[in-house]
Amino acid sequence: MLLIVPNNDHEDLGRYVDAVAEPGGLAGLGRLTEAISGMESRRAAIIRQLRQAQTASWEEIGQACGMTRQGATRRWSKALHAGSFGSQAEAYQRGRPPYPLSAVEWLVPRQARRVVDLGAGTGKFTRLLADAKLDVVAVEPSADMRAQFAAALPRVPVHEGTAERIPLPDSSVDAVVAAQAWHWADPALAVPEVARVLRPGGTLGLVWNMRDNSEHWVALLDNILHQHTRSEIDTEPPIGEPFGAPERTEIRWKHTLTPAGLLDMVASRSYVIVLPEAERAQLLGEVRELLGSHPELRGRDEITMPYVTRCTRLRRP
Ligand SMILES: C[S@@+](CC[C@H](N)C(=O)[O-])C[C@H]1O[C@@H](n2cnc3c(N)ncnc32)[C@H](O)[C@@H]1O
């Protein structure tokens, strides 16, 4: 579509913009929008590289983009984290916990047949939906996560998409679920998009596995994990119209995993993935040290991690 490549000066850039928008009207607007979204993706990719190689601070990135440090962090930090999972898709599949079956029973209405799992990742929650004999379709933005998904659940269709852009027709599903994924979505776009694909009377179910840090070693692990970031996931996010009042429940359960599985669980957290290499290695070293020194972990082949699974369900009237 683009016929000229601008040099790095303002006049060329101006000519480039004029050429893209040349037809004017709606056609010009469409072409401009397409070009801007391509540039936005490129800008995000450069920022991701700069942060991962630690060659620029948020302050410097903000300056280069004509905004403050806070503005730049607000704008790109979440996207950087949301898009990080693919590089650790295998560790994710090995180390992340499954979900209790009772979460599916509570979140998906008995009469539901067709269900979409948003941000399905490697299929940890989708597997339970498929086992419950539901007609399930998965949506996941990361190609690496979709590859793990396809290997784990070859019979379940998985589409590229996001909560903001669900590749399904209007009123085509009875329930939508998002497991450990809704906090990555932009609710202003995702709520109407979910309402669009749901049949009237359909439900939106949100679920998060949270480590129960009332146990001493889990609290120590959390301190190591959150030394670089303290941002908490909001497991009771406001949803609003057209959905009715949220209902919530909590399920307490325990997950048994090996010490290597615990390291995989840590390595697949987005805030660990995006750390510069040296800090990431140091953090994983601290977790190894905890594994080797805490009386409840030292010398164990199996570890029992306590979880609280937080569930929210909402009905579209
Ligand atoms: C923590 S993982 C959860 C994966 C899976 N649901 C599970 O429970 O194991 C979060 C997933 O959300 C995906 N994701 C990121 N941004 C998203 C968005 N805007 N809409 C839907 N999914 C998104 C990520 O690629 C990742 O696979």
The ligand as an ORCA input file, in Angstrom:
! r2SCAN-3c Opt
* xyz 0 1
  C      -1.382    -15.620     32.735
  S      -1.759    -16.164     31.126
  C      -3.220    -17.174     31.373
  C      -3.319    -18.302     30.377
  C      -4.414    -19.329     30.644
  N      -5.729    -18.734     30.598
  C      -4.207    -20.001     31.967
  O      -5.063    -19.868     32.847
  O      -3.174    -20.654     32.146
  C      -2.400    -14.740     30.373
  C      -2.703    -14.936     28.902
  O      -3.427    -13.806     28.426
  C      -2.965    -13.512     27.138
  N      -3.297    -12.097     26.839
  C      -2.527    -10.991     26.929
  N      -3.224     -9.907     26.563
  C      -4.477    -10.327     26.249
  C      -5.665     -9.682     25.784
  N      -5.699     -8.355     25.596
  N      -6.758    -10.437     25.552
  C      -6.735    -11.776     25.750
  N      -5.647    -12.444     26.187
  C      -4.534    -11.731     26.433
  C      -1.469    -13.794     27.184
  O      -0.914    -14.010     25.895
  C      -1.453    -15.056     28.057
  O      -1.516    -16.232     27.308
*
